[in-house]
């Protein structure tokens, strides 16, 4: 039962990654692209967590935590650049 649920989850999250990538490439404006990038890294975290569950390895959870940290910093920096035109004041 767990294997079926993991397979279904992998498929749905992979579809979400594809849709986020489409919005990132075709977004009509910069805020849409920033939001798509934010969603893309969250979906990547979900894929890593699912892989960690499937392989029973804590290494993937640590990688997901690092990606979450870097993604948050990147989103904040891009949003600040979009609002003010510079990152560091």
C-alpha positions in Angstrom: 0.0 0.0 0.0 2.9 2.4 0.8 4.5 1.7 -2.5 1.3 2.6 -4.4 0.9 5.8 -2.4 4.5 6.8 -3.0 4.2 6.1 -6.7 1.1 8.2 -6.9 2.7 11.0 -4.9 5.8 11.0 -7.1 3.6 11.3 -10.2 1.5 14.1 -8.8 4.5 16.1 -7.5 6.4 15.6 -10.8 3.3 17.0 -12.6 3.4 20.0 -10.2 7.1 20.5 -11.0 6.3 20.5 -14.7 3.5 23.0 -14.3 5.8 25.2 -12.1 8.5 25.0 -14.7 6.1 26.0 -17.4 5.0 29.1 -15.4 8.6 30.0 -14.7 9.5 30.0 -18.4 6.3 31.5 -19.7 5.2 33.8 -16.8 3.8 37.1 -17.9 5.5 39.1 -15.3 8.4 39.0 -12.8 6.3 38.4 -9.7 4.7 35.4 -11.5 8.1 34.0 -12.2 9.3 34.5 -8.6 6.3 32.7 -7.3 6.8 29.9 -9.8 10.4 29.6 -8.7 9.3 29.5 -5.0 6.7 26.7 -5.9 9.4 24.9 -7.9 11.7 24.6 -4.9 8.9 23.6 -2.6 8.0 20.8 -5.0 11.6 19.8 -5.2 11.6 19.5 -1.4 8.5 17.3 -1.6 10.3 15.0 -4.1 13.3 14.7 -1.9 11.2 13.9 1.2 9.3 11.3 -0.8 12.6 9.8 -2.0 13.9 9.7 1.6 10.8 7.9 2.7 11.1 5.4 -0.2 14.8 4.7 0.4 14.6 5.1 4.2 17.6 7.4 4.2 17.9 10.5 6.4 20.4 12.1 3.9 17.5 13.2 1.6 15.8 14.9 4.5 18.9 16.9 5.2 19.2 17.9 1.6 15.6 19.0 1.6 16.3 21.2 4.6 19.3 22.8 2.8 17.2 23.5 -0.3 14.4 25.0 1.9 16.9 27.3 3.5 18.5 28.4 0.2 15.1 28.7 -1.5 13.8 31.0 1.3 16.9 33.3 1.0 16.6 33.3 -2.7 13.0 34.2 -2.7 13.5 37.0 -0.2 16.5 38.4 -2.2 14.5 38.3 -5.5 11.5 39.9 -3.9 13.6 42.7 -2.4 15.3 43.3 -5.7 12.0 43.5 -7.4 10.6 46.0 -4.9 13.7 48.3 -4.5 16.0 47.6 -7.4 18.9 46.5 -5.1 19.5 43.7 -2.6 21.9 45.2 -0.2 21.3 48.8 1.0 
